[in-house]
Amino acid sequence: MKFTRVYLALAAAAAGALLAHDPAVAASVENGKTAFVKHGCWQCHGFEGQGSVTTSAGRVIANTELPEDAFAAYVRSPTGAMPPFRPEILSDSEVADIYAYLEARPKPQAAKDIPLLNNQ
Ligand code: HEC
């Protein structure tokens, strides 16, 4: 009984690993990081998607609350200062991977949990 459970867990983990490495099947955080750097998103948004005060892209895009389709739509047809990224340059699967990368960024700590900010 216990053996069966371990076997099933291993099989599920192996299947998950296989899926994660096929960009056509599942978005990949690793590929997303590569695409984020390759396509220069970092130049305006910072390597962690933390935003920047010097590029007017101060908006944080890490852990974005935008749903994936709205995110992809914005990247294709931005309405402000951001340049558009067409599918010939940035594929749909790369956009999905970038989204996965940004969603996997660690959540910021609450100010009350940072000792230095509460050191009065
Ligand atoms: C030349 C600078 C620049 C580059 C390069 C750039 N962006 Fe942006 N991005 C901006 C600016 C500025 C905004 C704020 C809205 C606007 O002016 O378009 C923005 C906004 C966004 C938003 C909307 C955020 C929100 O909450 O509404 C998303 C999503 C986004 N960028 C993703 C990307 C991705 C993904 C890439 C790389 C493929 C990228 N950006 C590359 C400048 C840039």
Residues whose N, C-alpha, C, O or C-beta is under 5 A from the ligand:
A	BS01	HEC	H39 G40 C41 C44 T55 S56 A57 R59 V60 I61 F71 Y74 V75 P78 T79 G80 A81 M82 F85 I98
